[in-house]
Amino acid sequence: MKKTPLLNIALSRLIASLGHGDIVVIGDAGLPVPPGVELIDLALTHGVPDFVSTLKVVLSEMQVESHVLAQEIFDKQPTALASLDALNEEGALGRRDLLSHEQFKALSRQARAIVRTGECQPYCNIVLVAGVTF
């Protein structure tokens, strides 16, 4: 049995297979998944699992070089934003880049996978760019 917090087989496999610069998207329940991009659907019901909990578990195993948010998250100010800012200040998310939500969705076409959560707050989506541990 694994000793780390991440128990989901598909998510664990994804993270183990990442190379430097690969993209993983963690999204809310409404983020569209482009054709051809793997979907790891964790959503059970409204708010379960939530975006922040999912992100923290992914970060327990994934080395992140940078992240991308939609600029609109700062307009809507979902409660998850405070956690994103705290994780960013801790250095867990690397460099922050901002795009419009439309540009964010276009970038998601390059993702190795999109992880859908049950989050139902606006713009609770993040692109994680894989780093290296050496």
ROMI-968499 format. One line per 2 residues: for each residue y, z, x of N, C-alpha, C. Coordinates in steps of 0.2 Angstrom, whole numbers, plus 5000, padded with zeros to 4 digits. Example, Ala and Ser with C-alpha at 12.3 -4.5 7.8 and 13.67 -1.06 7.14 Angstrom:
4972/5039/5066/4978/5039/5062/4984/5039/5066 ~ 4989/5035/5064/4995/5036/5068/5000/5039/5064
END
This chain:
4994/5000/5004/5000/5000/5000/5006/5000/5004 ~ 5011/4996/5002/5018/4996/5006/5021/5003/5007
5025/5004/5012/5028/5010/5013/5036/5009/5011 ~ 5038/5003/5011/5045/5002/5009/5046/5001/5002
5052/5002/4999/5054/5002/4992/5052/4996/4988 ~ 5052/4990/4991/5051/4984/4987/5043/4983/4986
5042/4983/4979/5035/4982/4977/5033/4976/4974 ~ 5038/4972/4972/5037/4966/4969/5034/4961/4973
5029/4958/4972/5025/4953/4976/5029/4947/4978 ~ 5032/4944/4973/5035/4937/4974/5042/4939/4978
5045/4944/4977/5051/4945/4980/5050/4947/4988 ~ 5045/4951/4989/5042/4953/4995/5040/4947/4999
5037/4942/4996/5035/4936/4999/5041/4932/5001 ~ 5045/4931/4997/5051/4927/4998/5055/4930/5004
5056/4936/5004/5060/4939/5010/5056/4939/5017 ~ 5050/4939/5016/5046/4939/5022/5046/4931/5025
5047/4927/5021/5047/4920/5023/5054/4917/5025 ~ 5059/4921/5024/5066/4918/5026/5067/4917/5033
5071/4912/5034/5074/4911/5041/5081/4911/5041 ~ 5084/4911/5047/5091/4912/5048/5095/4907/5044
5100/4909/5040/5104/4905/5036/5101/4903/5029 ~ 5095/4905/5028/5092/4904/5021/5096/4908/5016
5096/4905/5010/5100/4908/5004/5096/4911/4999 ~ 5097/4917/4997/5094/4920/4991/5100/4922/4986
5099/4921/4980/5104/4923/4975/5101/4928/4971 ~ 5105/4933/4970/5103/4938/4965/5108/4938/4959
5106/4937/4953/5110/4935/4947/5109/4939/4941 ~ 5114/4939/4937/5114/4942/4931/5109/4938/4926
5109/4941/4920/5104/4938/4915/5106/4931/4913 ~ 5113/4929/4914/5115/4923/4911/5116/4917/4917
5115/4919/4923/5116/4914/4928/5111/4908/4927 ~ 5113/4902/4927/5109/4896/4926/5105/4895/4933
5099/4893/4932/5094/4892/4938/5094/4884/4938 ~ 5096/4881/4944/5096/4874/4945/5088/4872/4945
5087/4866/4942/5080/4863/4943/5078/4863/4950 ~ 5072/4864/4951/5069/4864/4958/5070/4870/4962
5074/4875/4960/5075/4881/4964/5070/4887/4961 ~ 5067/4890/4965/5062/4895/4962/5066/4901/4959
5063/4903/4953/5065/4908/4949/5061/4914/4950 ~ 5063/4920/4952/5059/4926/4952/5063/4930/4947
5060/4930/4941/5063/4933/4935/5060/4941/4934 ~ 5065/4945/4935/5064/4952/4935/5066/4955/4928
5070/4951/4925/5073/4954/4918/5068/4956/4913 ~ 5069/4962/4911/5065/4965/4905/5069/4965/4899
5075/4968/4899/5079/4969/4893/5086/4970/4896 ~ 5091/4970/4891/5098/4971/4893/5099/4977/4898
5101/4975/4904/5102/4980/4909/5097/4982/4913 ~ 5091/4980/4912/5085/4982/4916/5081/4976/4919
5080/4976/4925/5084/4980/4930/5091/4978/4931 ~ 5095/4983/4933/5102/4981/4934/5103/4978/4941
5109/4975/4941/5111/4971/4947/5111/4975/4954 ~ 5114/4981/4953/5115/4985/4959/5108/4988/4962
5104/4990/4957/5098/4993/4960/5093/4987/4963 ~ 5094/4981/4960/5090/4976/4963/5092/4974/4970
5099/4973/4970/5102/4972/4977/5100/4977/4982 ~ 5101/4983/4980/5099/4988/4985/5092/4988/4988
5087/4987/4983/5080/4986/4985/5079/4980/4990 ~ 5082/4974/4988/5082/4968/4992/5085/4970/4999
5091/4973/4999/5094/4975/5006/5089/4980/5010 ~ 5085/4983/5007/5080/4988/5011/5076/4984/5015
5075/4977/5014/5070/4973/5018/5073/4967/5021 ~ 5079/4965/5018/5082/4958/5020/5088/4960/5025
5088/4956/5031/5094/4956/5035/5099/4951/5033 ~ 5105/4953/5031/5110/4949/5028/5116/4948/5033
5117/4942/5034/5123/4939/5039/5129/4939/5035 ~ 5129/4937/5029/5135/4936/5025/5133/4935/5018
5138/4936/5013/5137/4935/5006/5143/4932/5003 ~ 5142/4929/4997/5147/4925/4993/5147/4928/4986
5153/4929/4984/5154/4931/4977/5159/4926/4974 ~ 5158/4926/4967/5163/4922/4963/5170/4926/4963
5175/4922/4964/5182/4925/4964/5183/4929/4957 ~ 5180/4926/4952/5181/4929/4945/5179/4936/4944
5175/4938/4949/5172/4945/4948/5178/4950/4949 ~ 5183/4948/4953/5189/4953/4954/5194/4953/4947
5193/4948/4943/5197/4947/4937/5194/4952/4932 ~ 5187/4951/4931/5183/4955/4926/5182/4962/4928
5182/4964/4935/5180/4971/4937/5174/4974/4934 ~ 5168/4971/4934/5163/4975/4932/5161/4981/4936
5158/4986/4933/5157/4992/4936/5153/4991/4943 ~ 5149/4986/4943/5145/4984/4949/5149/4983/4955
5156/4981/4954/5160/4979/4959/5161/4985/4964 ~ 5162/4991/4962/5163/4996/4966/5157/4997/4971
5151/4996/4969/5145/4997/4973/5145/4991/4978 ~ 5147/4985/4976/5147/4979/4981/5152/4981/4986
5158/4983/4984/5163/4985/4989/5160/4990/4994 ~ 5157/4996/4991/5154/5001/4996/5149/4998/5000
5144/4994/4998/5139/4991/5002/5142/4986/5008 ~ 5148/4983/5006/5151/4979/5011/5155/4983/5016
5158/4989/5014/5161/4993/5019/5156/4996/5024 ~ 5150/4997/5021/5144/5000/5025/5141/4995/5030
5143/4988/5029/5141/4983/5034/5134/4980/5031 ~ 5132/4982/5025/5125/4980/5023/5125/4972/5021
5131/4970/5019/5132/4963/5017/5135/4958/5021 ~ 5137/4960/5027/5140/4955/5032/5146/4953/5030
5148/4947/5032/5155/4944/5030/5155/4942/5023 ~ 5161/4943/5020/5162/4941/5013/5165/4935/5012
5163/4930/5008/5166/4924/5007/5167/4923/4999 ~ 5172/4920/4997/5173/4920/4990/5174/4912/4988
5171/4911/4982/5171/4904/4979/5173/4905/4972 ~ 5175/4899/4969/5175/4899/4961/5168/4900/4958
5168/4902/4952/5161/4902/4949/5158/4896/4949 ~ 5161/4890/4948/5158/4884/4948/5156/4882/4955
5159/4883/4960/5157/4882/4967/5151/4886/4968 ~ 5151/4893/4966/5146/4897/4967/5139/4894/4964
5140/4892/4958/5134/4889/4954/5131/4883/4958 ~ 5136/4879/4961/5134/4873/4965/5130/4875/4971
5133/4880/4974/5130/4883/4980/5123/4886/4979 ~ 5122/4888/4973/5115/4891/4971/5110/4886/4971
5111/4879/4971/5107/4874/4971/5103/4874/4978 ~ 5106/4877/4983/5103/4877/4990/5099/4883/4991
5098/4887/4986/5095/4894/4987/5087/4893/4988 ~ 5084/4897/4992/5077/4897/4992/5074/4900/4985
5078/4904/4982/5076/4907/4976/5082/4911/4973 ~ 5081/4911/4966/5086/4915/4962/5082/4921/4959
5085/4927/4960/5082/4933/4957/5086/4934/4951 ~ 5083/4934/4945/5086/4936/4939/5085/4943/4937
5091/4946/4936/5090/4953/4934/5092/4954/4926 ~ 5091/4960/4924/5093/4961/4917/5101/4962/4916
5104/4962/4921/5111/4963/4921/5115/4959/4916 ~ 5120/4962/4912/5124/4959/4907/5131/4960/4908
5133/4961/4914/5140/4962/4915/5143/4955/4918 ~ 5149/4953/4917/5151/4947/4919/5151/4946/4927
5149/4940/4929/5150/4938/4936/5146/4943/4941 ~ 5141/4946/4939/5137/4951/4944/5131/4946/4947
5134/4942/4951/5130/4937/4955/5132/4937/4962 ~ 5127/4937/4967/5129/4937/4974/5124/4932/4977
5127/4928/4982/5123/4924/4987/5122/4928/4993 ~ 5116/4929/4995/5114/4933/5002/5112/4927/5007
5115/4927/5012/5113/4923/5018/5110/4927/5023 ~ 5103/4925/5024/5099/4928/5029/5102/4928/5036
5101/4934/5039/5103/4935/5046/5097/4935/5050 ~ 5097/4938/5056/5092/4939/5061/5092/4946/5063
5087/4949/5065/5087/4956/5067/5087/4957/5075 ~ 5088/4951/5078/5089/4951/5085/5095/4948/5088
END
